[in-house]
Amino acid sequence: MNLKTKLQLLEKLIPNTWLYQMQYIHSSLLVQWILRWGSKPLVFSQKSAIVFSPHQDDETFGCGGMIAMKREHEIPVIVVFLTDGQGSGSSEPSSQEKISQIRKREAVTALGILGVSPSEIHFLEKPDGTLQDLKNEERQQIIEQIIELLKYYKSEEVYVPHRKDCHKDHEETYKLIQKAIAQSEITIEVLQYPIWLLWRAPLFIILKLQDIAKAYYLPITSVKDKKNRAIASYISQTQSLPHGFIKQFLGTQEIFFKAES
Ligand SMILES: [Zn+2]
């Protein structure tokens, strides 16, 4: 039984309220440690950006402050959603279709608050929860779509979920973008944003010191209210996610990890 399986078993055995409390304490300690000792300040850049988000909310949780700051300076920001977000509803097809539409609308609202217009948002609509199980052909098709977007927008920075983000779709998103960058042979700065990593990763077991060495923090105080309003507009998600989990993203800094491109 590997470490991830053991952790999943442990998650099933502990009552949810205790588990969330423990995870909140754990993630808060880890965030404080990274912010105080384990990271360097990220200089706000004027570079245009493209943000790849597995689900409708990850981009706002992980990069909402960065997006709002860039847009306030009229720097182009493109947001691309890989999945349709159906996984957060019930398994009934009609309800899945409904949740997918709701999440799309919430994404447009949230990104509107952050300054991104609907024409700068792309939905690739792959089935939620399946990115890791795609057949080679489907996989290559998404990579081609990503390459097309990278070449069309010529963004200077790309934002992706952390490569060890403790969620299948998130980790696969990282791999797909890295493959697309390699195949397109473009040069672009890659920044990883953590969503589940600091919540689920046992202290220093999944996150190695060499990963933390690449941590940077971006102060987002000036746009914090905008980010918090954008998060609040994801009503379907804020009602179902643990309270402590959302709290991680309401602070005055965002954490990013630089990656080899
Ligand atoms: Zn997600």
Residues whose N, C-alpha, C, O or C-beta is under 5 A from the ligand:
A	BS01	ZN	P54 H55 D58
